């Protein structure tokens, strides 16, 4: 994680663009791949995800997908994004710009061993309207 091989990654200097990107083939390490130290040769969860998502191209035909009930979150996310995009075409504001609408947020923190996560969360993750926003 400290080396940027987890969910966070190093960026190109002065930008928000990942250092490993499609223009440099995600810094794929063929030797690590050949030696079976890395299945894909791409290091880091976020960069592996990005490499798969970007390699699909900008538009994907979902007509032949066979989604199951366990894929409900995918269907709901796509519907939400589609409805937001079509509403914005008609001049609507993007959804969830108001912090009151952002009830669920992912969080990743490193706590000292003596800090109980539940107690920390009660203070820092509930009703975040008065708390600073941290983002990558």
Helices and strands as residue ranges (DSSP letters): G 22-27, H 30-34, H 45-55, G 69-71, H 72-89, G 99-101, H 117-124, G 128-130
